[in-house]
Structure formats: structure tokens, C-alpha cells
Amino acid sequence: MDDFVGSGDVLSKARVKELSKRRNGPGLVYLVSHFGAIGINTYVLFLTQGTWWCVPFFFLQGVLVCFFVCPRTRV
């Protein structure tokens, strides 16, 4: 059954060690870019309030907030 599931030697130990290194750079870039996108969209929402142009930006704001709270996985 173990061979069927594929649990044997999928990655070498060296590759697992390389992938397990902690780095703050990619997470910081992700955080800053995401807050930037939310901030810019909030500003555009402020500028378009009271018009029909705010509708797509409200939708985009919902998508951005949902993606912010979703866990990020590496592929």
C-alpha cells in the first residue's frame, strides 16, 4: 500500500532540507504587495463612492480580503 500512495523517496533529503529553510523575504514582499493592493483599492472606492463605478471595486475589495485571510501554499 505504501508504494501505491507514493510515500517512498519522493524527494531526496538534501532537497527537503533546501525547501525547509526559513526565509522572511518572500513573505514580506507578499504582505507589502497585498496591503498595497488593498490600500489602493480602498482609495479608489473612496473616490468612486456614490457612483456605479464603486460596484466592481467593492467586488475586488472582497476578493482581496478573502485572499488575504486564506492560507498561502507553495507549489
C-alpha distances in whole Angstrom, upper triangle without the diagonal:
4,5,5,6,9,9,11,15,15,19,21,22,26,25,23,27,29,27,27,31,33,36,38,40,37,37,41,42,39,41,45,44,43,46,48,47,47,51,52,51,52,55,55,55,58,60,59,59,62,61,58,57,55,53,50,50,50,46,46,46,44,41,42,42,38,37,38,37,33,31,31,27,27,26
4,5,5,6,6,7,11,12,15,17,19,22,21,20,23,25,23,24,28,30,32,35,37,34,35,38,39,37,39,42,42,41,43,46,45,45,49,50,49,51,54,54,53,56,58,58,58,61,60,57,56,54,52,49,49,48,45,44,45,42,40,40,40,37,35,37,35,32,29,28,25,25,23
4,6,5,7,7,10,11,14,16,19,22,21,20,23,25,23,24,28,31,33,36,37,35,35,39,39,37,39,43,42,41,44,46,45,46,49,50,49,51,54,54,54,57,59,58,59,61,60,58,56,54,52,49,49,49,46,45,45,43,40,41,41,38,36,37,36,33,30,29,26,25,23
4,5,8,10,13,12,16,19,21,24,22,21,25,26,25,26,29,31,34,36,37,35,35,39,39,37,39,42,41,40,43,45,44,44,48,49,48,50,53,52,52,55,57,56,57,59,58,55,54,52,50,47,47,47,44,43,44,41,38,39,39,36,34,36,35,31,29,28,25,24,22
4,6,9,12,11,14,17,19,22,20,19,22,24,22,23,26,28,31,33,34,32,32,35,36,33,35,39,38,37,40,42,41,41,45,46,45,46,50,49,49,52,54,53,54,56,55,52,51,49,47,44,44,44,41,40,40,38,35,36,36,33,31,33,31,28,25,25,21,21,19
4,6,8,7,11,14,16,19,17,16,20,21,19,20,24,26,29,31,32,30,30,34,34,32,35,38,37,36,39,41,40,41,44,45,44,46,49,49,49,52,54,53,54,56,55,53,51,50,47,45,45,44,41,40,41,39,36,36,36,33,31,33,32,28,25,24,21,20,18
4,7,7,10,12,14,17,15,14,17,19,18,18,22,24,27,30,31,29,29,33,33,31,34,37,36,36,39,41,40,41,44,45,44,46,49,49,49,52,54,54,54,57,56,54,52,50,48,46,45,45,42,40,41,39,36,36,36,33,31,32,31,28,25,24,20,19,18
4,6,9,10,12,15,14,13,17,19,18,19,22,25,27,31,32,30,31,34,35,33,36,39,38,38,41,43,42,43,46,47,47,49,51,52,52,55,57,56,57,60,59,57,55,53,51,48,48,48,45,43,44,42,39,39,39,36,34,35,34,30,27,26,22,21,20
4,5,6,9,12,11,11,14,16,15,16,20,23,25,29,30,28,29,32,33,32,34,37,37,36,40,41,41,42,45,46,46,48,50,51,51,54,56,56,57,59,58,56,54,52,51,48,47,47,45,43,43,42,39,38,39,36,33,34,34,30,27,25,22,20,18
4,7,10,12,10,10,13,14,13,15,18,21,23,27,27,25,26,30,30,29,31,34,34,33,37,38,38,39,42,43,43,45,47,47,48,51,52,52,53,56,55,53,50,49,47,44,44,44,41,39,40,38,35,35,35,33,30,31,31,27,24,22,19,17,15
4,6,8,6,6,10,11,10,12,15,18,20,24,24,23,24,28,28,27,29,32,32,32,35,36,36,38,40,41,41,44,46,46,47,50,51,51,52,55,54,52,50,48,47,44,43,43,41,39,39,38,35,34,35,33,30,30,30,27,24,22,18,15,14
4,5,5,6,9,10,11,12,15,18,21,24,25,24,25,29,29,28,31,34,33,34,37,38,38,40,42,43,44,46,48,49,49,52,53,54,55,58,57,55,53,51,50,47,46,46,44,41,42,41,38,37,37,35,32,33,33,30,26,24,21,18,17
4,5,5,6,9,10,10,13,16,19,23,24,23,24,28,28,28,30,33,33,34,36,38,38,40,42,43,44,46,48,49,49,52,54,54,55,58,58,56,53,52,51,48,46,47,44,42,42,41,38,37,37,35,32,32,32,30,26,24,21,18,18
4,5,5,6,9,10,11,15,17,21,22,21,23,26,27,27,29,31,32,32,35,36,37,39,41,42,43,45,47,47,49,51,52,53,54,57,57,55,53,51,50,47,46,46,44,41,41,41,38,36,37,36,32,32,32,30,26,24,21,18,18
4,5,5,6,9,10,14,16,19,20,19,21,24,24,24,27,29,29,30,32,34,34,36,38,39,40,42,44,44,45,48,49,50,51,54,53,52,49,47,47,44,42,43,41,38,38,38,35,33,34,32,29,29,29,27,23,21,18,15,14
4,5,5,6,9,12,15,18,19,18,20,23,24,23,25,28,28,29,31,33,33,35,37,38,39,41,43,44,44,47,48,49,50,53,53,51,48,47,46,43,41,42,39,37,37,36,33,32,32,31,28,27,27,25,21,19,16,14,14
4,6,5,7,10,13,17,18,18,19,22,23,23,25,27,28,29,31,33,33,35,37,38,39,41,43,44,45,47,49,50,51,54,53,52,49,48,47,44,42,43,41,38,38,37,35,33,33,32,29,28,28,26,22,20,18,15,16
4,5,6,9,11,15,16,15,17,20,20,21,23,25,26,27,29,30,31,33,35,36,37,39,41,42,43,45,47,47,49,52,51,50,47,45,45,42,40,41,39,36,36,36,33,31,32,31,27,27,27,25,22,19,17,14,15
4,6,8,10,14,14,13,15,18,18,18,21,23,23,24,26,28,28,30,32,33,34,36,38,39,40,42,44,44,46,49,48,47,44,42,42,39,37,38,36,33,33,32,29,28,28,27,24,23,24,22,18,15,13,10,11
4,6,9,13,14,14,14,17,19,19,20,23,24,24,26,28,29,30,32,34,35,36,38,40,40,42,44,45,46,49,49,48,45,43,42,40,38,38,36,34,33,33,30,28,28,27,24,23,23,21,18,16,13,12,13
4,6,10,12,12,13,16,17,18,19,21,23,23,25,27,28,29,31,33,34,35,37,39,40,42,43,44,45,49,49,48,45,43,43,40,38,38,37,34,33,33,31,28,28,28,25,23,24,22,19,17,15,13,15
4,7,9,10,10,12,15,15,16,18,20,21,22,24,25,27,28,30,31,32,34,36,37,39,40,42,43,46,46,45,42,40,40,38,35,36,34,32,31,30,28,26,26,25,22,21,21,20,17,15,14,13,16
4,6,7,8,9,11,12,14,15,17,18,20,21,23,24,25,27,29,30,32,33,34,36,38,39,40,44,44,43,40,38,38,36,33,34,33,30,29,29,27,24,24,24,21,19,20,20,17,15,15,13,16
4,6,5,6,9,10,11,12,14,15,16,18,20,21,22,24,26,27,28,30,31,33,35,36,37,41,41,40,37,35,36,33,31,31,31,27,26,27,25,22,22,22,20,17,18,19,16,14,15,14,17
4,5,5,6,9,10,11,12,14,16,16,18,20,21,22,24,26,27,29,30,32,33,35,36,40,39,39,36,34,34,32,29,30,30,26,25,26,24,21,22,23,19,17,19,19,17,15,16,14,17
4,5,5,6,9,10,11,12,14,15,16,18,20,21,22,24,26,27,28,30,32,33,34,38,37,37,34,32,32,29,27,28,27,23,23,24,21,18,19,20,16,15,17,16,14,12,12,11,14
4,5,5,6,9,10,10,12,14,15,16,18,20,21,22,24,26,27,28,30,32,33,36,36,35,32,30,30,28,26,26,25,22,21,22,19,16,17,17,14,12,14,14,12,10,12,11,15
4,5,5,6,8,10,11,12,14,15,16,18,20,21,22,24,26,27,29,30,31,35,35,35,32,30,30,28,25,26,25,22,21,22,20,17,17,19,16,13,15,16,15,13,15,15,18
4,6,5,6,8,10,10,12,14,15,16,18,20,21,22,24,26,27,28,30,34,33,33,30,28,28,26,23,24,24,20,20,21,19,16,17,18,15,13,16,17,16,13,15,15,17
4,6,5,6,9,10,11,12,14,15,16,18,20,21,22,24,26,27,28,32,31,31,28,26,26,23,21,22,21,18,17,18,16,12,14,15,11,10,13,13,12,10,12,13,15
4,6,5,6,8,10,11,12,14,15,16,18,20,21,22,24,26,27,30,30,30,27,25,25,23,20,21,21,17,16,17,16,12,12,14,11,9,11,13,12,11,14,15,18
4,5,5,6,9,10,10,12,14,15,16,18,20,21,22,24,25,29,29,29,26,24,25,23,20,21,21,18,16,18,17,13,14,16,14,11,14,16,16,15,18,18,21
4,6,5,6,9,10,10,12,14,15,16,18,20,21,22,24,28,27,27,24,22,23,20,17,19,19,15,14,16,15,11,13,15,12,11,14,15,16,14,17,17,20
4,5,5,6,9,10,11,12,14,15,16,18,20,21,22,26,26,25,22,20,20,18,15,16,16,12,11,13,11,8,9,11,9,7,11,12,13,12,16,17,19
4,5,5,6,9,10,10,12,14,15,16,18,20,21,24,25,25,22,19,20,19,15,16,17,13,11,13,13,9,10,13,11,9,12,14,16,15,19,20,23
4,5,5,6,8,10,11,12,14,15,17,18,20,23,23,24,20,18,20,18,15,16,17,13,12,15,14,11,12,15,14,12,15,17,18,18,21,22,24
4,5,5,6,8,10,11,12,14,15,16,18,22,21,21,18,16,17,15,11,13,13,10,9,12,11,8,10,13,11,11,14,16,18,17,20,21,23
4,6,5,6,9,10,10,12,14,15,16,20,20,20,17,14,15,14,10,11,12,9,7,10,10,7,8,11,11,9,13,15,17,17,21,22,24
4,5,5,6,9,10,11,13,14,15,19,19,20,17,15,17,16,12,13,15,12,10,13,13,10,11,15,14,13,16,18,20,20,24,25,27
4,5,5,6,9,10,11,12,14,18,18,18,15,13,15,14,10,12,14,11,10,14,14,11,13,16,16,15,18,20,22,22,25,26,28
4,5,5,6,9,10,10,12,15,15,15,12,10,12,10,7,9,10,8,7,10,11,9,11,14,14,14,17,19,21,21,24,26,28
4,5,5,6,9,10,10,14,15,15,13,10,12,12,8,9,12,10,7,11,13,11,11,15,16,15,17,20,22,23,26,28,30
4,5,5,6,9,10,14,14,16,13,11,14,14,10,11,14,13,11,14,16,14,15,18,19,18,21,23,26,26,29,31,33
4,5,5,6,8,12,12,13,9,8,11,11,7,10,12,11,10,14,15,14,15,19,19,19,22,24,26,26,29,31,33
4,5,5,6,9,10,11,8,6,9,9,6,7,11,10,9,12,14,13,14,17,18,18,21,23,26,26,30,32,33
4,6,5,9,10,13,11,8,12,13,10,11,14,14,12,15,17,16,17,20,21,21,23,25,28,29,32,34,36
4,6,9,9,12,10,8,12,13,11,12,16,15,14,17,19,18,19,22,23,23,26,28,31,31,34,36,37
4,6,6,8,6,5,9,10,9,10,13,14,13,16,18,18,19,22,23,23,26,28,31,31,34,36,37
4,6,8,8,6,9,12,10,10,14,14,14,16,19,18,19,22,23,23,25,28,31,32,35,37,39
4,7,8,7,10,13,12,12,15,17,16,18,21,21,22,24,26,26,28,30,34,35,38,40,41
4,5,6,8,11,11,12,14,16,16,18,20,21,22,24,26,27,29,30,34,34,37,39,40
4,5,6,8,10,10,12,14,15,17,18,20,21,23,24,26,27,29,32,33,36,38,38
4,6,7,7,9,11,12,13,15,17,18,19,21,22,23,26,27,30,30,33,35,36
4,6,5,6,9,10,10,12,14,15,16,18,20,21,23,24,28,28,31,33,34
4,5,5,6,9,10,11,13,14,16,17,19,20,22,23,27,27,30,32,33
4,5,5,6,9,10,11,12,14,15,17,18,20,21,25,25,27,29,30
4,5,5,6,9,10,10,12,14,15,16,19,20,23,23,26,28,29
4,5,5,6,9,10,11,12,14,15,17,19,22,23,26,28,30
4,5,5,6,9,10,11,13,14,16,17,20,21,24,26,27
4,5,5,6,9,10,11,12,15,15,19,19,22,24,25
4,5,5,6,9,10,10,13,14,18,18,22,24,25
4,5,5,6,9,10,11,12,16,17,20,23,25
4,6,5,6,9,10,11,14,15,17,20,21
4,5,5,6,9,10,13,13,16,19,20
4,5,5,7,9,12,13,17,20,22
4,5,5,6,10,12,15,18,20
4,6,5,8,9,12,15,16
4,6,8,9,13,15,18
4,6,9,12,16,18
4,6,9,13,15
4,6,10,13
4,7,10
4,6
4
